[in-house]
Amino acid sequence: MNSPRPTVVLGFWVGRIKMEMLKVQFFVMAICALVISLLLPSINAQTLAPTPAPTSDGVAVDQGIAYVLMVLALLLTYIIH
């Protein structure tokens, strides 16, 4: 009398199989999402145009000299006062 009913046992196994299928489906979908997220950005990738070599037009040198003269004037003013 204490033996389980066949429908309950069958229902348990069906539920267990469904859970295993859900786990496998989730794992497969997670792997697919990871692969797609890694591959799709590379589809839109473009090669970068080569940049021209940096050239100095003298502005940086002039600006450096101006900063040195300003610091010199500031120090001279500080010493005089």
C-alpha positions as CSV (number, residue, x, y, z in Angstrom):
1,M,0.0,0.0,0.0
2,N,2.9,2.3,0.5
3,S,4.2,1.8,-3.1
4,P,4.2,5.0,-5.2
5,R,1.6,5.4,-7.8
6,P,2.9,5.0,-11.4
7,T,1.6,8.4,-12.5
8,V,3.5,10.2,-9.7
9,V,6.7,8.4,-10.6
10,L,6.1,9.0,-14.3
11,G,5.3,12.7,-13.6
12,F,8.5,13.0,-11.5
13,W,10.6,11.6,-14.4
14,V,8.9,13.7,-17.0
15,G,9.5,16.8,-14.8
16,R,13.1,15.8,-14.3
17,I,13.7,15.3,-18.1
18,K,12.1,18.7,-18.8
19,M,14.5,20.3,-16.3
20,E,17.5,18.7,-17.9
21,M,16.3,19.8,-21.3
22,L,15.9,23.4,-20.0
23,K,19.4,23.3,-18.6
24,V,20.8,22.1,-21.9
25,Q,18.8,24.7,-23.9
26,F,20.0,27.5,-21.6
27,F,23.6,26.4,-21.9
28,V,23.4,26.2,-25.7
29,M,21.7,29.6,-25.9
30,A,24.3,31.1,-23.6
31,I,27.1,29.7,-25.8
32,C,25.3,31.0,-29.0
33,A,24.9,34.4,-27.5
34,L,28.5,34.6,-26.5
35,V,29.7,33.5,-30.0
36,I,27.4,36.0,-31.7
37,S,28.4,38.9,-29.4
38,L,32.0,38.2,-30.2
39,L,31.6,37.8,-34.0
40,L,29.1,40.5,-34.9
41,P,31.3,43.6,-34.0
42,S,34.0,42.4,-36.4
43,I,31.5,42.5,-39.3
44,N,31.4,46.3,-39.2
45,A,35.2,46.6,-38.7
46,Q,37.0,48.9,-41.1
47,T,40.6,49.4,-41.8
48,L,41.9,52.7,-40.5
49,A,43.4,55.2,-42.9
50,P,47.1,55.8,-42.4
51,T,47.7,59.0,-40.5
52,P,50.1,61.5,-41.8
53,A,53.5,61.9,-40.1
54,P,53.4,64.6,-37.4
55,T,55.0,67.9,-38.6
56,S,56.2,70.8,-36.5
57,D,55.2,74.2,-37.8
58,G,57.1,76.1,-35.1
59,V,54.0,76.8,-33.0
60,A,55.1,74.4,-30.3
61,V,58.6,75.9,-30.1
62,D,57.2,79.5,-30.0
63,Q,54.7,78.5,-27.2
64,G,57.5,76.8,-25.2
65,I,59.7,79.9,-25.4
66,A,56.7,82.1,-24.4
67,Y,56.1,79.9,-21.3
68,V,59.7,80.1,-20.3
69,L,59.7,83.9,-20.6
70,M,56.5,84.2,-18.6
71,V,58.0,82.0,-15.8
72,L,61.1,84.2,-15.9
73,A,59.1,87.4,-15.7
74,L,57.1,85.9,-12.8
75,L,60.2,85.0,-10.9
76,L,61.8,88.4,-11.6
77,T,58.7,90.2,-10.3
78,Y,58.6,88.0,-7.2
79,I,62.3,88.7,-6.5
80,I,61.9,92.5,-7.0
81,H,58.9,92.8,-4.7
